[in-house]
Each structure stands twice: as C-alpha cells, then as structure tokens.
Amino acid sequence: MLPVYICEDNPEIRKSLEEYLKKQIIIKGYDMEIVFSGGHPETILQKLGDAPQRGVYFLDVELKGESMDGFMLGTEIRKRDARGFLIYVTAFRDLAFETFRYHLEALDYIVKDDQERMRREIIRSLDAVTGRMEKE
C-alpha cells in the first residue's frame, strides 16, 4: 500500500483535497492510504522519518508562514524518498518550471484555478502512479 501525504497551508483546500482523494481511493480501488494531511512541512518530514517507504506527495508550492516552500520540501522529501511521486497542486501556474531548477522530477504540476480540471488531473496522476507501480 502506497502512503499518501498532503502538505497544503490552506485548511479549506487541504480538507477538500483530502476528501476527494479518499473518495477516489475507494471508488477506483487504488492501493493507497492517506497517512498525513497538514500544513507544516516539518511535520511531514518527521512523519517520513529516516527510512520511509515509497509514497505519493501532494504539495502546495507556497506554504505561507513556514520555514520552507513546496520546492524546498520536495528537495527534502527526495533525500528520504528518491523514488516517491511528487505532485504539486498550486495556484501558481508560472512556477512549474521551478521543479526542473530544483531537479525534483515531479510527476505532475496541477493548477488550482479550475476545480473540475484539477480533479481530472488528480485522477490522471493517480492513474499514472498506479500504472508505473504495476509495471515495476
């Protein structure tokens, strides 16, 4: 079972994302489970520990009032989980290329501007994760 982590600083968006992911995991029968949902990057890193299993990470880029942004968090996650699936869900369309600058190898970069499109892209990302896992 793949653990799923959510790091989003906006509580309403985080709750909506978490509820949608839970529903899709059940409906589509994904072999996944949400193990963390919060707004603090340090907490997700503590939850990962030193020897995490491969996971799926839904990260916001801008984490207001936190010590690191989503790109720095992705860098720290990569140090612990080199093969994990990073999926950025953010309002900042123009920052997508930053994932290349940080060498994060993100699976997807989803913009929050349209709720329906965002949900379709989340499903597409989860399908891609499942497809890759089956091939391995």
Secondary structure, 3 states (H helix, E strand, C coil): CEEEEEECCCHHHHHHHHHHHHHHHHHHCCCEEEEEEECCHHHHHHHHCCCCCCCEEEECCCCCCCCCCHHHHHHHHHHHCCCCEEEEEECCHHHCCHHHHCCCCCCEEEECCCHHHHHHHHHHHHHHHHHHHHHC
